[in-house]
Amino acid sequence: MIVKQIWTANPYRNFNYLVVCSETGEALAIDPLDSTKCLQVAKDAGWEITQILNTHEHHDHIGGNQAVV
């Protein structure tokens, strides 16, 4: 398992996370507010985001869901 922390550099001071299966390259995105960064990190590493997990419903956690889906 690989855990990649992604700093969003926004006023909310959020991090996004990708939890990746090292065997399959399938990734779980956690609170993917900055969808552009999440998708780019996954693409650069050869991973595919197949799942999303939100820790709660605030906009700064769910705001990037549609773009990742």
GILIN-V469144 format. One record per run of one state. SS is the DSSP state (hx for helix, st for strand, lp for the rest). FROM is the first residue (numbers start at 1). TO is the last residue. Records with the same first field share a line. If there is no record, write none. Layout:
# GILIN-V469144
SS->FROM-TO, FROM-TO
This chain:
# GILIN-V469144
lp->1-1, 8-14, 21-25, 31-34, 46-47, 54-58, 63-64, 69-69
st->2-7, 15-20, 26-30, 48-53
hx->35-45, 59-62, 65-68
